[in-house]
Structure formats: C-alpha cells, structure tokens
Amino acid sequence: MFMKWWTGASRRRDRAARAALVILAAAAAAAAPGCSLLPQESEEEVLPIITPPKLSEKPVYEVVTATLESKVQAAGKVMSLKEENLFFTGQGGAMRLKAVYVEPGQEVEAGDLIAEVDVSDKERELRRARLEFRRE
C-alpha cells in the first residue's frame, strides 16, 4: 500500500509557478522599456529641389521678305535650248514675220506699224515668174 505525501505534488506546482513567473518577468522587462530598445530615428532629411535639365533649343531664324539678286558681269551669248520658227498663214500661203515692232503690254493706235512680214520668198517667186514671162 501506498500513501501519497501532501508535499509530493508541490514540486510540480513550484516548477509551473516558477515558469509562469519567469515568463511574466520577461514580458514585463520587454514592455517596460518600450521603444527605448529601438534605435533613435534621425530627423527627416531635406532633399534639394530637382530641376529638369534644359533641352537643347532648335535655332530660330527671323523671316524677312526681300528681293534676291545675283549680279554677274561676263561676256558671252545667251541662247535658248529650244528654238522654233513661228509663222502664220494668210493670203497666198504661209508667211513669216521679219520683225516685230511692239513689246508685250505696249499700247498701239490705229495705223501704227506692228510687225513686218518676210516677203523674200514672194519676191523670189515674182522674179522667177518675170523671167519665165520674158522667156515666153
């Protein structure tokens, strides 16, 4: 037969009480200093204002209206790349102009000489006709 002592279970209670006491003391030690265990924060740093870099500007030119002239002094002959002989048809067939005596835009009056017709072909035909007439 076995008999249980009243003090036999006290060790277990003492261990549990000691463990609870240690945990409670550790919690109190951690809570007591609070934030004093954390490192002290420095004040907020003031950053300088960042300005964007200037982009290279395109050149700006002033527009001016003016007459552009290039003067050249030289000796030579100016010729057209394309040249055509113009003629008109009238009484007696095709006729060419020998000279024109008016400029574009010039005003003329009745009776003014405007152009001279080249009649050298007609003069040659007349000369041939006279020669043939004399022969006959």
C-alpha angles and dihedrals in degrees: 000000000000133000128198120223120225091227095050095086093042092086091061091049091047092052093049091046091049092049091049090048092051092049091047092049092049091050092048091048091051095046097043100068091039111174094359089090091060118083115264112259118234121231117273111278116242109229121208117246110263114222117200115246117260112253117226109266123231115243115265119213127194113234115224129181111223141143112264114216133174116190120200127178114206142135119240148093125280114215133177120241090224123039128180133182109226125203139168132218119239138145109334099021135285116358131187129212118246096192140353116217102190132070125223110277094018116135118235132191131213111286096024116135107247104171141351120232119224104240098169091111090051091048090053091049090049091050091051091047091052091049091050090047091053091048092053 
